[in-house]
Structures are given as C-alpha cells and as structure tokens.
Amino acid sequence: MSKVPQWLKIGTPNQEKLKNMLRLMESLGVNTICTSAKCPNAGECFAEDTATFLILGPNCSRSCRFCAVGHGPLAGVDPEEPPKVAQAVAKLGLKYVVITSVTRDDLPDYGADQFKAVITKIKENDPAMRVEVLIPDLMGDEQALAAIVQAGPDVIGHNLETVPRLYPKVLPKSFYGRSLRILQAVKEIRPSLVTKSSLMVGLGEAEAELDEVFHDLQGVGCDILTLGQYLQPTPQQLPIERYVDQEEFSRYREKALAAGIREVYGGPLVRSSYHAREVFQNLS
C-alpha cells in the first residue's frame, strides 16, 4: 500500500482538552468508542466536548477484521452504567448524544435492555436531549430491537460496513441480509424513527457493488448514510486496499442521494457518529 496521502493527514488535537476529557471519562467510569476503536477523530471530537459512549464493557464477542475494539473476558451488565452515562452527558452539557456498544452475543437479549435503560435515564434527566444509538445486529432478534425502539431514541443506526461480497473477509460472524433486515424492522416498528447506516471504502469493494448497497438501503427506508475511508487501526487488522479521495466521496454521495437516501455525509475521515448532530439536523 502506498504511503498515506497528504489530504488524509490528521491535525494535532488540543492536548489539554484531550487529557481533560479522558480524565472525566475515567472519573465517571464510562467508556467511549472514540478511544476503544482508535478513531482518527477522537482528538477533534474531544476538543469540541463531544464523544460517543460505549456501553456493555470494553470487549466484544465478535472478531471483525476491521475493528480494534478488544476481545477478552466479557463484562457483566453493570446496573450503574445508565446513571453514569447520563451523568457524563450532563457534565459535558450535551444536547445530542450518541450511544453505541460492543456486540454481546453472549447475553440473552444481546444488550437491548441496557440500551433501553441508558436511553431512558438520559431522557429522564433531560427530555429535550436528542439520543442517537448505534446498535449491533442483535443476532436478528426483533423483540430485542423493539425494546430499544420503544425507549424513544431519536435515531437508530446500524452499520452495514461493507458490500455483501466482502462480509466473509471483513465481518466473518455477521450477515449482510440480517443487518439490512434490522434497519427495515426499525421502520416497521416505528415508521417515523430516523434510521442510519455507515459504509467503509478502501477494502476492495467495486463502485457497482456500492451502488447496489445504496439501493438496498433506500429499499429499507434508511434515512442517513455516512461514508468513510477504512484505516487500519493496528497491524492485526486488514490492510488498506486503496485510498479514496474527496472527489470520489462526492460522487458516491450524489449516487446515494439519487438512489433515494435522504442525507449522505462522506469523506476520508467521516465515521458513523462524526458530526452526528449536524447530519441529523440536515434532515429538517
């Protein structure tokens, strides 16, 4: 793979802001996906007093080949986690919060009740708070999904991540059809609820394959799509096949919009929760 192009270089974050945010998260006993997944935007988001909270422990029950989240002993469900997250949201003065989790195939409800409890606690503290959740596929359990929907989030995201052909290579324990069905089921349970998904590029996908995914997402009523460059977080994950520049991202955006997706946000450093509040507001 050629060296990282200049336009993909990440600026140096405000170190004092970064340290303060990390200290706050540690003091409250909460995790963020920003640090767990080695997100390239962590410094920028922390400097703006925003973060995506990671619930249900630091370790995941799957081993996706693109992801740097840990794989070790799985934590028990912490009943104190919902109030801790709600306290962190309040201390940060947020008006829009994103909650995600590791995949927990070991739990009977796949973590749905913890999502419900976190959403409920945040909304109890501030009924005007906008809450976006980024959920795993819940092994396709639509009863578990309904519990999350009924808690009243403003956005439910579930990431397809890549094109169907690459699932065995990139997400060996996941299934494209199951993930697509999760997004469809949200709309069947509550048609007005905003749904969101995300795709990585640079893993060897073809443009025609992306076109098909755009149409699949429109077919299940997906409202928002984010597109970002895959970046190898550690040497243990899949290598980058190629770098995609902003001009190509702009072309993909136009194609996805033409397919019928309401809002599309793409760029080399875009991730599913990056600028989530602004992307949500663009639907209005």
C-alpha positions as CSV (number, residue, x, y, z in Angstrom):
1,M,0.0,0.0,0.0
2,S,1.3,3.4,-0.9
3,K,2.0,6.0,1.9
4,V,-0.8,8.0,3.4
5,P,-1.7,10.8,1.1
6,Q,-1.3,14.4,2.4
7,W,-5.0,15.1,2.3
8,L,-5.6,12.3,4.8
9,K,-3.3,13.6,7.5
10,I,-4.9,14.3,10.8
11,G,-4.3,17.5,12.7
12,T,-2.8,17.6,16.2
13,P,-5.6,17.9,18.8
14,N,-5.6,20.2,21.7
15,Q,-3.7,18.1,24.2
16,E,-5.1,19.8,27.3
17,K,-8.7,19.3,26.1
18,L,-7.9,15.7,25.2
19,K,-6.4,15.0,28.7
20,N,-9.4,16.7,30.4
21,M,-11.9,14.6,28.5
22,L,-10.0,11.4,29.2
23,R,-9.8,12.2,32.9
24,L,-13.5,13.0,33.0
25,M,-14.4,9.7,31.4
26,E,-12.1,7.8,33.7
27,S,-13.5,9.6,36.8
28,L,-17.1,8.7,35.9
29,G,-16.2,5.1,34.9
30,V,-17.6,5.3,31.4
31,N,-16.1,4.2,28.1
32,T,-16.0,5.8,24.7
33,I,-15.8,4.1,21.3
34,C,-13.5,7.1,20.3
35,T,-10.6,5.6,22.2
36,S,-11.6,1.9,22.2
37,A,-11.7,1.7,18.4
38,K,-8.8,4.2,17.9
39,C,-11.0,6.6,16.0
40,P,-8.9,9.2,14.0
41,N,-11.3,11.9,15.0
42,A,-11.1,11.4,18.8
43,G,-8.9,14.5,19.4
44,E,-11.2,16.7,17.3
45,C,-14.4,15.5,19.0
46,F,-12.9,15.7,22.5
47,A,-11.8,19.2,21.8
48,E,-15.4,20.1,21.0
49,D,-16.7,18.4,24.2
50,T,-18.4,15.6,22.2
51,A,-18.0,11.8,22.5
52,T,-19.7,8.6,21.6
53,F,-20.3,6.5,24.7
54,L,-19.5,2.8,24.6
55,I,-21.7,0.6,26.8
56,L,-21.7,-3.1,27.9
57,G,-18.0,-3.3,28.6
58,P,-14.8,-2.8,26.6
59,N,-14.6,-6.3,25.0
60,C,-16.6,-7.6,22.1
61,S,-17.9,-11.1,21.4
62,R,-17.0,-11.0,17.7
63,S,-13.8,-10.5,15.9
64,C,-14.5,-8.3,12.9
65,R,-11.3,-7.9,10.9
66,F,-11.5,-4.0,10.6
67,C,-12.1,-3.2,14.3
68,A,-9.7,-2.5,17.1
69,V,-12.2,-3.0,20.0
70,G,-10.9,-5.5,22.5
71,H,-11.6,-9.2,22.6
72,G,-11.2,-10.7,26.0
73,P,-13.4,-11.6,29.1
74,L,-16.9,-10.2,28.6
75,A,-18.1,-7.9,31.4
76,G,-21.3,-8.4,33.3
77,V,-24.1,-5.9,32.7
78,D,-23.5,-3.0,35.1
79,P,-26.7,-1.6,36.5
80,E,-24.9,1.6,37.4
81,E,-23.9,2.2,33.8
82,P,-27.1,4.1,32.7
83,P,-26.8,6.7,35.5
84,K,-23.1,7.0,35.0
85,V,-23.6,7.7,31.2
86,A,-26.4,10.2,32.0
87,Q,-24.2,12.0,34.5
88,A,-21.4,12.2,31.9
89,V,-23.8,13.7,29.4
90,A,-25.0,16.3,31.9
91,K,-21.4,17.2,32.9
92,L,-20.5,17.7,29.3
93,G,-23.5,19.9,28.7
94,L,-24.5,17.9,25.6
95,K,-27.7,18.4,23.6
96,Y,-27.1,15.5,21.3
97,V,-25.5,12.2,22.4
98,V,-24.5,9.0,20.6
99,I,-24.6,5.7,22.4
100,T,-23.1,2.5,21.0
101,S,-22.0,-0.8,22.4
102,V,-19.7,-3.8,21.8
103,T,-21.5,-6.8,20.3
104,R,-22.7,-9.1,23.1
105,D,-23.9,-12.3,21.5
106,D,-23.5,-13.9,24.9
107,L,-26.4,-12.0,26.5
108,P,-30.0,-13.4,26.2
109,D,-31.2,-10.0,25.0
110,Y,-27.9,-9.1,23.2
111,G,-27.7,-6.0,25.3
112,A,-31.0,-4.5,24.3
113,D,-32.2,-3.8,27.9
114,Q,-29.1,-1.9,28.7
115,F,-29.6,0.3,25.6
116,K,-33.2,0.9,26.8
117,A,-32.0,1.7,30.4
118,V,-29.4,4.2,29.1
119,I,-31.8,6.0,26.7
120,T,-34.5,6.1,29.4
121,K,-32.1,7.6,32.1
122,I,-30.7,10.2,29.7
123,K,-34.3,11.3,28.6
124,E,-35.4,11.4,32.3
125,N,-32.6,13.8,33.1
126,D,-33.3,16.0,30.0
127,P,-36.4,15.3,27.9
128,A,-35.2,17.6,25.2
129,M,-32.0,15.6,24.7
130,R,-31.5,14.1,21.3
131,V,-30.3,10.5,21.6
132,E,-28.8,8.5,18.7
133,V,-27.9,4.8,19.2
134,L,-25.7,2.8,17.1
135,I,-26.6,-0.9,17.7
136,P,-25.2,-4.3,16.8
137,D,-27.3,-6.7,14.8
138,L,-28.8,-8.3,18.0
139,M,-28.5,-11.7,16.1
140,G,-31.6,-10.6,14.2
141,D,-33.8,-10.7,17.4
142,E,-36.6,-8.3,16.5
143,Q,-38.1,-8.5,20.0
144,A,-34.8,-7.1,21.4
145,L,-34.9,-4.4,18.7
146,A,-38.4,-3.4,19.7
147,A,-37.3,-2.9,23.3
148,I,-34.7,-0.3,22.1
149,V,-37.2,1.4,19.7
150,Q,-39.8,1.7,22.5
151,A,-37.3,3.5,24.7
152,G,-37.6,6.5,22.4
153,P,-34.3,7.2,20.7
154,D,-34.3,9.9,18.0
155,V,-32.1,7.9,15.7
156,I,-31.2,4.2,15.4
157,G,-28.1,3.4,13.5
158,H,-26.8,0.0,12.4
159,N,-23.8,-0.1,10.1
160,L,-23.6,-2.4,7.1
161,E,-19.9,-1.5,7.0
162,T,-19.1,-3.0,3.6
163,V,-20.6,-4.7,0.5
164,P,-22.1,-8.2,0.7
165,R,-19.2,-9.9,-1.1
166,L,-16.7,-8.8,1.5
167,Y,-18.6,-9.9,4.6
168,P,-16.8,-13.2,5.0
169,K,-13.5,-11.3,4.9
170,V,-14.4,-8.2,6.9
171,L,-17.2,-9.3,9.2
172,P,-16.9,-13.2,9.3
173,K,-19.6,-13.6,12.0
174,S,-22.1,-11.2,10.5
175,F,-24.6,-11.4,7.6
176,Y,-25.5,-8.7,5.2
177,G,-29.1,-9.7,4.9
178,R,-29.5,-9.8,8.7
179,S,-28.1,-6.3,9.1
180,L,-30.3,-4.9,6.3
181,R,-33.3,-6.5,8.0
182,I,-32.5,-4.8,11.3
183,L,-32.8,-1.4,9.5
184,Q,-36.1,-2.5,7.8
185,A,-37.6,-3.8,11.1
186,V,-37.0,-0.4,12.8
187,K,-39.2,1.2,10.2
188,E,-41.9,-1.5,10.6
189,I,-42.0,-0.9,14.4
190,R,-41.9,2.9,14.2
191,P,-42.0,4.3,10.6
192,S,-41.2,7.9,11.8
193,L,-38.0,6.9,13.5
194,V,-34.8,8.1,11.7
195,T,-32.5,5.2,10.7
196,K,-28.9,5.5,9.8
197,S,-26.1,3.3,8.4
198,S,-22.4,3.6,7.5
199,L,-20.0,2.1,4.9
200,M,-16.2,1.9,4.8
201,V,-14.5,2.2,1.5
202,G,-10.9,1.2,0.5
203,L,-11.4,-2.5,1.4
204,G,-11.6,-3.8,-2.2
205,E,-15.2,-3.0,-3.0
206,A,-16.3,-2.1,-6.5
207,E,-18.3,1.0,-7.3
208,A,-21.1,-1.1,-8.8
209,E,-21.3,-3.0,-5.5
210,L,-21.7,0.3,-3.6
211,D,-24.4,1.3,-6.0
212,E,-26.3,-1.9,-5.1
213,V,-25.9,-1.2,-1.4
214,F,-27.2,2.3,-1.8
215,H,-30.4,0.9,-3.5
216,D,-30.7,-1.8,-0.8
217,L,-30.6,0.9,1.9
218,Q,-33.2,3.0,0.1
219,G,-35.3,-0.1,-0.1
220,V,-35.5,-0.5,3.6
221,G,-36.1,3.2,4.2
222,C,-32.7,4.2,5.6
223,D,-32.6,8.0,6.1
224,I,-29.0,8.7,6.7
225,L,-25.8,7.2,5.3
226,T,-22.2,8.0,6.2
227,L,-19.2,7.0,4.1
228,G,-15.6,6.9,5.3
229,Q,-12.2,5.7,4.4
230,Y,-11.2,2.4,6.1
231,L,-8.0,3.0,8.1
232,Q,-6.1,0.0,9.5
233,P,-6.2,0.7,13.3
234,T,-3.4,-1.7,14.2
235,P,-1.2,-4.2,12.2
236,Q,-3.6,-7.0,13.3
237,Q,-6.5,-5.7,11.3
238,L,-7.0,-5.9,7.5
239,P,-4.7,-3.8,5.3
240,I,-6.0,-0.9,3.3
241,E,-6.6,-1.8,-0.3
242,R,-6.6,1.8,-1.6
243,Y,-7.2,5.4,-0.6
244,V,-10.3,7.2,-1.7
245,D,-10.1,11.0,-2.3
246,Q,-12.8,13.6,-1.6
247,E,-13.8,13.8,-5.3
248,E,-14.7,10.1,-5.3
249,F,-16.6,10.5,-2.0
250,S,-18.6,13.4,-3.5
251,R,-19.5,11.1,-6.5
252,Y,-20.7,8.4,-4.1
253,R,-22.7,10.9,-2.2
254,E,-24.5,12.0,-5.3
255,K,-25.2,8.4,-6.3
256,A,-26.6,7.6,-2.9
257,L,-28.8,10.7,-2.9
258,A,-30.0,9.8,-6.4
259,A,-30.9,6.3,-5.1
260,G,-33.3,8.0,-2.6
261,I,-31.3,8.2,0.7
262,R,-32.3,11.5,2.4
263,E,-28.9,12.6,3.8
264,V,-25.4,11.4,2.9
265,Y,-22.2,12.5,4.6
266,G,-18.9,11.2,3.2
267,G,-15.2,11.9,3.4
268,P,-11.9,10.2,4.2
269,L,-12.2,10.8,8.0
270,V,-16.0,10.5,8.3
271,R,-17.2,7.9,10.7
272,S,-20.8,6.9,11.6
273,S,-21.1,9.2,14.6
274,Y,-18.9,12.0,13.3
275,H,-20.8,15.4,13.3
276,A,-23.9,13.3,14.1
277,R,-25.9,16.3,15.4
278,E,-25.3,18.3,12.3
279,V,-26.1,15.4,10.0
280,F,-29.4,14.8,11.9
281,Q,-30.3,18.5,11.7
282,N,-29.7,18.4,7.9
283,L,-32.8,16.2,7.6
284,S,-35.1,19.0,8.8
